[in-house]
Amino acid sequence: MATELTGAAPGPSAGPGGGTRPRSSAKGEQTRARLIAAARTLLAGDGAGRFTTRNVAALCGVSHGMCHYHFADRTELIVAVVEDIRPEWIAPLEEAVGGPGGHAEQAERVLALLTRPESPDLARLHAALHWLALNDERVRESLEAEYGRWRSCFVRLFRALVEERGADVDPVPLGEAFAAAVDGLAAIGSLDGTVDAERVLRTLMAALSATV
């Protein structure tokens, strides 16, 4: 690989069992982060149609070989993008559910988070990742795992309610139902901006909570 170019990767070091593995460096991590950022920009701007490692490398300003030093193939880069959006997508929801207070306080934080306007770039990025997942099993598995983590937040929210009330109710279908509604509203909202998402979600939250 052309390691002498910008973002040059470090040399190998001894790994477990006497093998060799690349030695990480701040410069290498910066190059990797720049490649992921370029991949996100390309996916959010042009969708999946022009998404190739060569185009990502060109946008990033590094050689094609350097891109493949950090990512073995196109799929590995896409999976890195899936993981990269977690702090913007899933982590805030996990914090809202895991914060102080009981179910009512948690629910208010979750609803406030869900009814904030979504970044257009993030919405387009999600759409591109969904399309890519239809044609790549590794991307599908990665995105499925992230969605599972996202949905589990709503299950935790309703589990807190079940425990507060001492009810003999399974919180899983309640959380999954709410997650499905959130996902559906996001899709509808991308086409029809007149839907009052907050009113719909508050109504559903109250209706599901009443079953506990």
C-alpha positions, 0 to 999 in steps of 0.5 A, a space after each residue: 500500500 502507498 503508506 507514504 501518502 497523506 494519512 500513511 498507516 503505521 508499520 506492523 507490530 507483534 500481535 497475539 501468537 507471534 503474528 503481526 498487526 498494524 500499530 495504531 497511531 493518531 495520524 492513522 486514526 485521523 485518516 480513518 475518521 476522515 474516510 468515515 466522514 467522507 463516506 457519510 457525506 457521499 451517502 447523505 448527498 448522493 445516496 448509494 448510487 455513487 458509493 464506492 471506496 474509490 469515490 470515498 477516497 477521492 472525496 477524502 483526498 487520499 489514495 484508493 489504496 489508503 482507503 483499503 488499508 483502513 477498510 478491507 472492502 466497501 462493506 467494511 466501510 459501510 459497517 463503520 458508518 453504521 457504527 459511527 452514527 450511533 452517538 447521534 441516533 441511539 446514544 441519546 435515547 439510551 441516556 434518556 431511558 437510563 437517566 434519573 426518575 421513574 417511568 414518567 420522567 423517562 417517557 418525557 425525556 424520550 418524547 422530547 427527543 423523538 419530537 425534535 427535528 431530525 437532521 436531513 443528512 442523518 435521515 438521508 443517511 439512514 435511507 441509503 443504509 437501508 437500501 444498501 442493507 437490502 443487497 449486502 448481508 453484512 450491512 443488513 446484520 450490522 444495521 439489524 443489530 443497531 436497530 435491535 439496540 434502538 428498539 431495546 430502549 423502548 422495551 426498557 422504558 415500558 419495563 420500568 413502568 411494569 416494575 413500578 406498577 408490579 404488573 404481570 405484563 410483558 414489556 417487550 411487545 409494548 416497547 416493540 409496538 412503540 418502536 414500530 410507531 416511531 419508525 413509521 412516523 419517521 417515514 410518514 414525516 419524510 413525505 408529509 410534514 403535516 402529521 403531528 408526531 408529538 400528539 400521535 406518540 403521546 396518544 400511543 404512549 398513554 394507550 400502551 401505558 394504560 394496558 399495564 
